[in-house]
Amino acid sequence: MRSKNLLDAGFKGFPLAAGSCPAEDVGRYGWNLFKDDLPYPMAVIRQAELEHNLRWMQAFTEERGIFIAPHGKTTMSPQLFRRQLALGAWGLTFATVFQVNAGLEAGARRVIIANQVVGDADLDALAHMLARDAQLRIWFLVDSIAQVELTESWALRRSSARRFDCLLEIGIEGQRTGARTPAQALALAERINGCASLVLGGLECYEGGLAHCQTEHDSKEVGALMARVEEIARECDRRGLFEGGQIIISAGGSAVFDLVVPGLKLALSKTVEGILRSGCYITQDHDFYSRMLRNVEQRQGLKDSLLPALEVWTMVQSVPEPGLAILTCGKRDVSYDLSLPVVTHHAPKGSLERQAAPAGWRIAALNDQHAYLRFADGAAPPEVGDRVVLGISHPCTTFDKWTWLPIISETGVVVSAVSTRF
């Protein structure tokens, strides 16, 4: 059986002739992308930008008196989780019970599952995880009395006295999960309080679906959501419905994370732990989140904030007609759910440096394994064998296409790597 801690030729993009190697140690091979030592396409993480982003977000939260529990679904990389935890992350966030395993591998002892847990198999798995590690705390979301009843039914059938930590989710009408009104939320909080299988530790919401990349609109809508969270939190606190020594208030995707910060700092009868759950910040992107970030910078008066760190290197494999080049990259390799990749750089064959891509170069379409690079008729075309670097939109759906990603220096040298657990 292949060790999950070793990379080898069974991983897409790992050189066939190289011996197996821990991800952290691949720098020993001395590979350089400019020398075409790795096959294309290849998703890579830029070292300097990665380190900058890790430290920037940790400082952002610490300066505002809140915590960060990065959303692990973005990278699903134990190596990156360890870096986040080492820098001071409160814990990690995941979307499914399966994903939690990668966090435990990295040493996480506090986990938020930012989703409902309803199935017997998942409750079995959580009970197993918690039973084998007395220091582990896992909170999952609850948004309905039906879910509470399913948890009670599981406990009855398993003859289990296990009490699961949970957060009550506050939702948004027309969007995904969460209690829609304060009345629903309070009735649910009362029901959880009377449940022998659940412990209500706080409230959670997700504001990302409200973001339109317009500060006036986004501030108003997110502000209204966080005001509703505060109203419900205060009433739950007044009724004594929160158990434990502290109250968790959690929010924060990666688009308008600054707007939820005030709502994470409530003064209640117990200590409040305000927890931001942003995930994409670790590599940012070149389009969707970069556009959102410009508004964050303007609202907060920031400079030198998050930087794009994830990119996909491709090679020109054909120039079949004027104005069109075909690249060795497709839907199997790069995100395309929010927008198509952005052409950022060009490295002519044999060159040991990158240069800004010519104006007008754009990706017009993707097939499974091909990208269509369009350029102006009459302009100097790229040549077969040239390298073209693509910026991405939405890092989550690029990471999940790779089982490992090299970390590279500015000179293209592979200094390390990370593996993923999708």
N, C-alpha and C positions, 0 to 999 in steps of 0.2 A: 504493500500500500504506500502511495506517495505521501511523504510528510507534508503537512500543511505549512511547515516553516521553511521548506526548501523550494527554490525555483529551479526549473529544468526545462528541457525542450518541449515538454508537454504543455507549457504555458505560451499562449499566443505572443509572438514577437521575441521569444527567448531564443538566442542563436543555437542552432542544432548541434554545433560542434563543442559548445561550452559545457563544462561539467556542472552538475547540480550545485546550488549555492544558496545560503540564506539571503533573503532580500537585502538585509542591511550590509552584506559583504560584497555585492556585485561590483563595487568600485575597484576591486582588485584586478578586474579584467582590463581596465584602462580603456573601455569603449568610448568612442566619440561619434556623435551623430553626424558631424560635418565630414567625417571620414567614412560614413556609410557602414559603420560597424554593426548596426542593428537594422533589421528589415523594416520596410515601410508598408503600411502605416504604423506609427508608433505614438501612443499617447504618453506624454512626459510631463513632469512637474518641475518647474523652475525653482531651484534651491533658494535663492535669495528672496524671491517673492513669497515663497511658502513660509519661510522663517519670519518675514516681516508680518504677514497676515496673522500667524499664530500669536505673536506678541502683541500686535495691535489690538485684536479683539479682547485678549485677556486684560490689557490695560484699559480699554474702553469700559468694560464692565466694572473693574475694580474702582476706577475713578468715579463711577456713579453709584457705588455702594450696592451693586447687585452681583449675581453669580452667573456663570455660563455653564450650561450642560449641553455641549455641542450635539447637534443631531447627527448621529452616526450613519444614517441611511445615505448621506451624501457620498462618503468614501468607502464605508465598510472595511476600513483598513486598520488592523490592530497596531501597526507601526505608527500611524498618524494619531490614533486614539492615545497611545502612550505619550506622544509629544504633548497633546492637549492636556492630559491629566498631569503630566510633569510640570507644566507651566501654571497649574492652579485651577483647572476646571473643577467645578463642584461635583460633577459626575458626567454621565453621557445620556443621550436621548436616543430612542429607537422607535421604529414604527411597528415592529412585530416581535413576537416572542423569539422566533428563530434568530433574529438579528442580535438579540441580547448576548448570545454566546460569544460573538466577536468582541464585545465590550468586556466580558468577563476574562477573555483571553488576554486582554490588554491591562487587566488589573482594576477595572472599574468596580466600585463597591456601592455606588448610588446610581440608580438607573430610573429614568422616566420612560415608560412606553406611552408615547403620545398618540394613543389609539385605544379603542375598546378591546378588551379581551373577553370573548364570549364562549369559545369552544372548550369542550372537556379536555382535549389533547393539549391545548395551550395552558389551561389551568393546571393540568397534571405537570407540565414542564416547569411552570413557575414554582409550584410546590416543591418539585425536585431540586431546582436551583437553590431555593431558600433553605431547604432542609440540610443541604450539604455545606452551606456557608452561613454561619450565624451572624457574620458582619455585613452581609449583603442586604440592601434595601431596594425594593423595586415598587414603584408606583405605576398603576395603569389608570386609564380614564374610564369614567362611568358617566353615561348620559341618559339612562332610562331605568325605570323601575323594572322593566322586563329583563334588563341585564342583571340587576340585583337578584332577581328571582332565579335566573340561570345559575348564578354563582352559589346561591343557597342550595339549589338542587344538586349541583356538583358536590358540595360539601356533604350533603345528606347521603348521596349514593357512595361517596368515598369514605364515609364515616370520618371526615376530617374536621379537626378543630382549627385548622389554619385560618388566620385572619390576614387578608391581603390589603396592603396599603393602596389607596386610590385617591385620585383627584377628580372632582366633579367638573365636567367640561361645560363651558358656556359657549353656545353656538350662535350662528348668524342665520337668519331666515333666508332660505333659498340656497344655502351653501351646505357644507358637509355636516359632520356630526356635531353634537352639543345641544344642551337644553336651550330652547328658544326664548323663554321668558323668565323673569325673576320668579314668578309664581311656580312654574315648572321646576326650576332649579331648587327652590326652597323645599318643595314637596319631596323632591328626590333626596336632598340632603337629610331631611327628617327620616326618610326610609332607610338610607344608608346608616344613619345613627342607630337605628333599631335592628340592624342586620348583624348577625353573629359572625359573618364571614368577611366583612369589609371594615376598614378603618379610614375615615375621611380625613385626609391630611391637608387639603387645600383646594384651590380652584385652578383651572387651566383654560386657556383660549388660544385660538390661532387667528391672527389678523391678516395674514397674507392675501387672502381672497378679496380683501377690500382695496388693495393697492392698485391705483390707476396711473402711477408715476406722475401725479399732479399734487403738489404739496397741499394746496388748499383743500381739495377733496379728501386726500388721504388723512390729513390731520383731523378733519372733522369726523370722518367715519371711524377711524381707529380710536379717537378720543371718546366717541359715544360708546364703543364696545368696552373700553377700559372703565368708563364710568359705570356701566352695567355690572362689570365684574366687581368693582368696588362696592356698589350697593348690595350685591348678593353676599360678598365677603363679610361686610359689616353686620348684616342680619344673621348670617350663620354664626358669626362670632358671638353676637348678643345672645343667641339661643344656646350657645355652648355645644355646637354641633361638630366642631373641629376637635379631633383627638391628637394627643402627642404634645411634645414640648414646643413645637414651632408650627407655623402655618406657611405652606408653600403657595405662592402666587406665581404662575408661570405663563409665559407668552413668548412670542418672538420667532418669526421666520427669518428670512434673509433679505427681504425687500425693504421693509420700513421698520426695522428693528428699533430704531431710535425712538419711534413714536410710542412704544409700549412702556418705555423705561419709567415714566412717572407713575404708571399704574402698578408697577411692581414694588413700590416702596410705601405700602400702606402702614399706618400705625394702628395696630389692633391690640387685643389683650395679651397676645403672645408674640414672641419674636416672629417677624415675617421674613422668610427667605424668598426674595424675588429672583426668579431664575429665567434667564434668556436661553432660547433653544436654537439659535441660528446654527446652520450647518454649512451652507455654501461659502461662507466667508473664508474658509480655509484655502480655497484656490480662486474664489471669485469667478468671474467669467469676462468675456469680451463684448457682451451685448446686453442681455436682459438685466442682469443684476448690476452691471456697470452703469446702465442708465438710471436704475433706481438709486445707486450709490451717489450719483451726482446730487440728487435731492437731499440725501442724508448729509452730505458734506455741506451743502448750502444751509440747511436748517441748523446744523451744529457748529458751523464756522470751522470746519475741519480742513486740514491740508495733509497730503501724504497719507491718505487712508488706505483702504484695501487695494491690492494690485492683482491683475490677472496672473495666475501661476500655472494654469493647466492649458496645454496646447497639444495639437495633434500634427505630427510631421508626416508629410506625404511626399511621393515622388511623381513627377510627370511621366506617365507611361505611354502616352500617345498624344499627338497633335494632328488629329485626322482631317481638319478643315480650318480655314481662316476663322479666327475669333473663338476657337474652342480648343481647350486642352483637357485631357482626361487624367484624373489623379487616382492614385492607388488608395482610395479611402471611400467608405460608404456608410450606409446606415448601421452596419455591424460594428463600426469603429468610433462614431462621433454622434453627439446629440443632435437632434433635429426636431424635437417636440415643441420647442418654443420659437425657434427660428433657425435658419440654415447657418452653417459655420461662416466665419468672417476670415478673409484672407489677410493675414497680418504681415508675413515676411516671405522673402524669396532668397534662396541660397543656390546660385547657379552651380551646376555640377563641377566638382573640383574645388569649389570655394570653401574656405575655412571660416567664413563669416556670413552672417545674415544681413540682409538689407531690407528696408521697408518695401512692401509689395507695391508695384506700380499702381497709380490711381486708376480706378476702373476695373481692376481685377475683382471678380466676385464669383461665388459659388451659386449657380443657378438651379441645380438639382442634385439629388443623390439617388443612386441605385443601391442595391445591397452592398456592392463592393467597389463602386465607382463614384467619383465626384466630378461634376461638370464645371470646369473653370472657364468662365466667359471673359473675354477681353476685347478691346476695340479693334475692329478691322483696320489693318494698316499699322497697328502698333507692333513693336518687336515682340514676337511670341516667346513664351517659355519653351525650352528645349527638352526633349526626352532625356531623362536623367537628372533634371533640375529638382531641387527640393523646394516644396511649398509648405509653409507653416500656416496652420489654421487655428484661429481662435474659436472658442466654443461659446454657446449659450446654454446655460443650465448644466452645471457640472455633474449633478446627480446622474443624469442619463448619458454621460460619457464614462464616468467611473465604472458603471455596471457592465460596460462592454469589455472590460480588461481584468485579467486575473493578476496582473502586476503592472507597475508603472515605474520606469526609471526616474530618478531625481537627477537633474543635470545642472551643471554650472553654466555661467554665461558663455563659456567657450565651447559648450556642447559636450563636455566630459561627463560621463555617467559616474556620479560620486556615490550613489546608493540607490535604493529602490524601496517600494512598498508593495505589499500583496493585498488582495481584497478577498472578502468572504461572501460574495453575493450567491 
